[in-house]
Amino acid sequence: MTPPVAPRVSRPAPPPTVATYTQSTAERLLHAIGADPRFTEAVFGDLAEEYALRATRDGLAAARWWYSCEVLRSGPHFLRSWIRYASRYERARLTAVLGGLALTSLVILIALLTRNGPPTHISAGTADVVIVNNEKTVRLPVQVFDAAGHLLKNNDVRFHWIGGARIPISASGRVTCKEPGDADVRVSLGSLSRDVQLHCRPIRELMGGIGGDFGDFVAGDLPTKLSISATGTDGKPVDLIALSAQVQDSEVASLDGLNLQPKAPGTTEISLWAGDQWTSNYIRVYKRGASPEALRVGEGFASVVRLHGGDMQRWSIPYGRRYDVSLAPMTADTGDARRYDNQDAPSGQSGRRELSLAIINANCMTMGSQRYMCVSLNHSELLVRAPSDAPQTAEFAGHLAVFRLDN
């Protein structure tokens, strides 16, 4: 007798694992940001049923593609539902989450853009020319860049002498200039290399100014070029100077290279550096005016005085005030005026002639050539004279500056 055979019971296949995970995660995310649970469950329930049918009929790949397209197409409906249903707290939480994601993305993007690449370029000095004005040992200025122009560390750069004067230079680029000389130096980093011209010009004394001296300017005038000179360790003038200059108060004056631009009335300091040497001095910028009578404490005025032979110009000064007064002759070399020279002098006289400054009825102390510090008395006056023995056709010019000091 044959034993009975148990009938086979067919069990439905479980839904795909991927669909279950995706559905559960998406629903939990929508609930967390405040979407309507009933609307969410209805939409995802319909999508799950249709997904199961398409997976059996068309295969998993086609079903997943359809499912993704339907989720994207349902986005506007979920957004509208969220706007109606979400509370203020849930909206604020979503805004914070989105802001955090945006900030994180921005930080990652900036990090990728600013990431340094391998070195591709070496730069030394200006156009591969380095001027050293120091007597003390210094390291040659070198910069290393990657292809994007990012500045890299240059600790591994190496230097060695390849020609010219035997100037001591270490492998790390430290050089000592005891006397003038020119040398060729090779700068290398791995497979990169660059040849640099080194000019040793050690400076023992630095001098700078405008026409040999700093002084007085008028606000709004054209720029004036600083004249710089230096003496080397050998006692000779230095022909190459790597100069740095700075104006203490940029509202009074500014520097463009070596061109000084007076901007507004006031006093400021000009500082100059070259090698181990430093020098500085003060300048005054005056407002343009016609008379010193109305000056207040700390104010000044400047004027170009032009006179012919034998002429004189005068200004009254109020009683009991203290002034710094100066007159700087203007020469034909600068194109400002003709000077009365030897060839114009009367017979038997010689020497260059120029305007002269005098202060009458005042207590004055001489501060330099045609510069005085004075306390005015009754009926004090400033006088500027042209040489009385010069012909009337001769023209003289000078720069008169008056600054009122504290009483």
C-alpha positions in Angstrom: 0.0 0.0 0.0 1.4 3.3 -1.1 1.5 6.0 1.6 -0.4 9.2 0.9 1.7 12.1 -0.5 1.2 15.5 1.2 0.1 18.1 -1.3 2.6 20.9 -2.1 1.7 24.3 -0.9 3.1 27.2 -3.0 4.1 30.2 -1.0 4.3 33.7 -2.5 7.8 35.0 -2.9 8.7 37.8 -0.5 8.9 41.3 -1.9 12.4 42.4 -3.0 14.6 43.4 -0.2 15.6 46.6 -2.0 12.1 47.8 -2.3 11.3 47.2 1.3 14.4 49.1 2.5 13.8 52.0 0.1 10.2 52.3 1.1 10.9 52.2 4.8 13.7 54.7 4.6 11.9 57.2 2.4 8.7 57.1 4.6 10.8 57.6 7.8 12.6 60.5 6.3 9.3 62.2 5.1 7.7 61.6 8.6 10.8 63.2 10.2 10.6 66.4 8.2 6.8 66.8 8.9 5.0 65.2 5.9 1.4 64.0 6.4 1.7 60.3 7.5 -1.6 59.3 5.9 -0.7 60.9 2.5 2.8 59.3 2.7 1.5 55.8 3.5 -1.2 56.0 0.7 1.3 57.0 -1.9 4.0 54.6 -0.9 1.5 51.8 -0.5 0.3 52.2 -4.1 3.8 52.4 -5.4 4.8 49.2 -3.5 1.9 47.2 -5.0 2.6 48.4 -8.5 6.4 47.8 -8.0 5.7 44.1 -7.0 3.6 43.5 -10.1 6.2 45.1 -12.4 9.0 43.2 -10.8 7.3 39.9 -11.5 6.2 40.9 -15.0 9.1 43.1 -16.3 12.0 42.2 -14.0 13.7 44.0 -11.1 15.7 46.5 -13.3 12.7 47.8 -15.1 10.7 47.9 -11.9 13.4 49.9 -10.0 13.6 52.5 -12.9 9.8 52.9 -12.9 9.8 53.3 -9.1 12.5 56.0 -9.1 10.7 58.0 -11.8 7.4 57.8 -9.9 9.1 59.0 -6.7 10.6 62.0 -8.5 7.3 62.8 -10.1 5.5 62.7 -6.7 7.9 65.2 -5.3 5.7 68.3 -5.9 2.8 66.6 -4.3 4.8 65.7 -1.2 6.0 69.3 -1.1 2.5 70.7 -1.2 1.4 68.3 1.5 4.4 69.2 3.7 3.6 72.9 3.4 0.1 72.4 4.6 0.8 69.8 7.3 4.2 70.6 8.8 4.5 72.6 12.0 6.8 75.6 12.6 9.2 73.4 14.5 9.4 70.8 11.7 9.9 73.6 9.1 12.7 75.1 11.1 14.3 71.7 11.6 14.2 71.0 7.8 15.7 74.5 7.1 18.5 73.8 9.6 19.2 70.4 8.0 19.3 71.8 4.5 21.5 74.7 5.6 23.9 72.3 7.2 24.1 70.2 4.1 24.7 73.3 1.9 27.4 74.5 4.2 29.1 71.1 4.3 29.0 71.0 0.5 30.5 74.5 0.3 33.3 73.5 2.7 34.1 70.4 0.7 34.1 72.4 -2.5 36.4 75.1 -1.1 38.8 72.4 0.2 38.9 70.8 -3.2 39.5 74.1 -5.0 42.2 75.3 -2.6 44.0 72.0 -2.3 47.7 72.3 -3.1 49.1 70.4 -6.0 52.7 69.3 -6.8 55.2 72.1 -7.3 55.5 73.3 -10.9 57.2 76.7 -10.7 60.0 78.4 -8.8 60.2 82.2 -8.5 63.2 84.2 -7.1 63.5 87.9 -6.6 62.2 90.1 -9.4 62.4 88.5 -12.9 65.1 86.0 -11.5 67.2 88.9 -10.3 68.0 89.2 -6.5 69.6 92.3 -5.0 71.1 91.9 -1.5 71.9 95.1 0.3 72.5 93.5 3.6 75.8 93.0 5.4 74.3 90.5 7.7 73.6 86.9 6.5 70.1 86.6 4.9 68.2 83.9 3.0 67.5 84.5 -0.7 63.8 85.2 -1.3 62.3 82.3 -3.2 58.7 81.2 -3.8 57.3 77.9 -5.0 53.9 77.5 -6.7 51.8 74.7 -8.0 49.9 74.7 -11.4 46.9 76.5 -9.8 49.2 79.3 -8.5 49.0 78.3 -4.9 52.0 79.3 -2.8 53.8 76.2 -1.4 56.3 75.7 1.4 59.9 76.1 0.2 61.9 74.4 3.0 63.3 71.8 0.6 64.6 74.2 -2.0 68.3 73.9 -2.5 70.9 76.5 -3.8 74.3 76.2 -5.3 76.8 78.6 -6.9 77.3 78.1 -10.6 79.4 81.1 -11.7 80.6 84.7 -11.3 82.0 86.1 -8.1 82.7 83.6 -5.3 80.0 84.7 -2.9 79.4 82.4 0.1 76.0 80.8 -0.2 74.7 77.7 1.7 72.6 74.9 0.4 69.6 76.4 2.2 70.1 79.8 0.4 71.7 81.8 3.1 74.1 84.3 1.7 76.6 86.8 3.2 77.5 89.9 1.1 80.7 91.4 2.5 81.6 93.3 -0.7 80.0 94.1 -4.0 79.9 91.3 -6.6 77.7 89.4 -9.0 77.1 85.7 -9.1 74.9 83.1 -10.8 73.0 80.7 -8.5 70.9 77.6 -9.3 67.7 77.1 -7.3 66.3 73.6 -7.4 63.5 71.6 -5.9 63.4 67.9 -7.1 63.3 68.0 -10.9 62.6 71.7 -11.0 65.4 74.2 -11.3 65.9 77.9 -12.0 69.0 80.1 -12.6 69.1 83.3 -10.7 71.3 86.4 -10.9 72.6 87.5 -7.5 73.8 91.0 -7.1 75.6 91.7 -3.8 75.5 95.4 -3.0 75.9 95.8 0.8 74.9 99.2 2.1 76.7 101.0 5.0 74.8 104.3 4.9 71.3 105.1 3.4 70.2 108.6 2.5 66.9 109.6 1.0 64.8 112.6 0.3 63.4 114.9 -2.3 66.1 117.0 -3.9 68.5 115.9 -1.1 66.1 116.8 1.7 62.6 116.1 2.9 60.5 119.2 3.5 57.3 121.0 2.6 54.5 120.1 0.2 51.2 121.5 -0.9 48.1 119.3 -0.9 47.0 118.3 -4.3 50.3 119.1 -6.0 51.7 116.6 -8.6 53.7 113.7 -7.2 57.4 114.3 -6.3 59.9 111.5 -6.8 62.0 110.5 -3.8 65.8 110.8 -4.5 67.6 107.9 -2.8 71.4 107.4 -2.4 73.5 104.9 -0.5 77.1 104.3 0.3 78.5 100.8 0.2 81.0 99.0 2.4 83.7 100.0 0.0 82.9 103.7 0.4 81.5 104.0 -3.1 77.9 104.9 -4.2 75.7 101.8 -4.5 74.2 101.4 -8.0 71.5 98.8 -7.2 69.1 99.3 -4.2 66.2 97.1 -3.2 64.2 99.8 -1.3 61.1 99.6 0.8 59.2 102.8 1.7 56.3 103.6 4.0 54.1 106.6 4.8 53.0 106.7 8.4 49.7 108.6 7.7 48.2 107.6 4.4 45.6 110.4 4.6 48.3 113.1 4.5 50.4 111.5 1.7 50.8 108.3 -0.2 53.6 106.5 -2.1 53.4 104.9 -5.5 56.8 103.3 -5.9 59.1 106.3 -5.1 56.6 108.9 -6.1 55.2 110.9 -3.1 51.7 112.3 -3.5 50.7 115.0 -1.0 47.0 114.6 -0.3 45.8 116.6 2.7 47.3 119.2 5.2 49.2 117.6 8.1 52.5 116.1 9.2 53.6 112.5 8.6 56.8 110.4 8.6 58.4 108.8 5.6 60.4 105.6 6.4 62.9 104.0 4.1 64.6 100.5 4.4 67.4 99.0 2.3 69.3 96.0 3.5 70.2 96.5 7.2 69.9 100.3 7.0 66.9 102.5 7.8 66.2 106.2 7.6 63.2 108.5 8.1 62.2 112.1 8.3 59.0 114.1 8.6 57.2 116.1 5.9 54.5 118.7 6.2 51.7 119.1 3.7 50.2 122.6 3.6 46.9 123.8 2.3 47.1 126.2 -0.5 46.4 129.8 0.7 47.0 133.4 0.2 48.0 134.6 3.7 49.3 133.2 7.0 47.1 135.6 9.1 44.1 133.2 9.4 46.1 130.1 10.4 45.0 128.1 13.4 47.4 126.1 15.6 48.7 123.1 13.6 47.8 124.6 10.2 50.0 125.8 7.5 50.0 127.3 4.1 52.4 127.3 1.2 52.7 129.5 -1.8 54.9 129.9 -4.9 56.4 133.4 -4.9 57.5 134.8 -8.2 59.3 138.1 -8.3 61.4 140.2 -10.8 64.7 141.9 -9.9 64.3 144.5 -7.1 60.7 143.4 -6.3 59.4 142.5 -2.8 56.3 140.8 -1.3 55.2 141.0 2.3 52.6 139.4 4.7 51.4 140.6 8.1 51.6 138.2 11.1 49.2 138.6 14.1 50.8 139.3 17.5 51.9 136.7 19.9 52.0 133.6 17.7 54.7 131.1 17.0 55.6 130.1 13.4 57.9 127.8 11.5 58.8 129.8 8.3 60.9 128.6 5.3 61.7 129.7 1.8 63.0 127.1 -0.7 64.4 128.5 -4.0 63.0 126.9 -7.2 65.6 126.4 -9.9 65.5 126.4 -13.6 66.6 122.7 -13.5 63.1 121.8 -12.4 61.4 124.0 -15.0 59.8 126.2 -12.3 61.5 129.5 -13.0 64.6 131.2 -14.5 67.4 131.9 -11.9 69.5 135.0 -12.0 72.9 133.6 -12.7 76.5 134.8 -13.2 75.8 135.8 -16.7 73.0 138.2 -15.6 75.0 139.8 -12.8 76.1 143.4 -13.1 79.8 144.0 -13.9 82.1 143.2 -11.0 79.6 140.9 -9.2 79.4 137.1 -9.4 77.6 134.2 -7.8 74.2 132.6 -8.1 71.4 134.9 -6.7 68.0 133.9 -5.4 65.0 135.1 -3.3 65.7 135.9 0.3 63.4 135.6 3.3 63.3 138.0 6.3 61.0 138.3 9.3 60.9 141.8 10.9 59.6 142.8 14.4 59.8 139.1 15.6 62.0 137.0 17.9 63.4 134.3 15.6 65.8 131.4 15.8 67.6 130.2 12.7 66.8 126.5 12.0 68.7 126.2 8.7 69.2 127.9 5.4 66.3 130.4 5.0 64.3 128.6 7.8 63.3 130.2 11.0 61.2 129.6 14.1 59.7 132.9 15.3 57.4 134.4 17.9 55.6 137.4 16.4 55.5 140.8 18.1 53.6 144.0 17.2 53.5 144.7 13.5 55.5 141.6 12.6 55.9 140.9 8.9 57.3 138.3 6.5 59.3 139.7 3.6 60.5 137.9 0.5 62.9 140.0 -1.7 64.4 139.5 -5.1 68.0 140.8 -5.5 67.9 144.6 -5.7 70.8 144.7 -8.2 69.2 142.2 -10.6 67.7 143.5 -13.8 63.9 143.9 -13.9 63.7 141.3 -16.6 65.3 138.6 -14.4 62.7 136.3 -12.8 63.1 134.6 -9.4 60.8 132.0 -7.8 60.6 130.3 -4.4 58.4 128.1 -2.3 57.3 129.9 0.9 55.9 127.7 3.7 54.4 128.9 7.0 53.3 126.6 9.8 51.7 127.8 13.0 53.0 126.1 16.1 51.6 125.8 19.6 51.5 129.1 21.4 
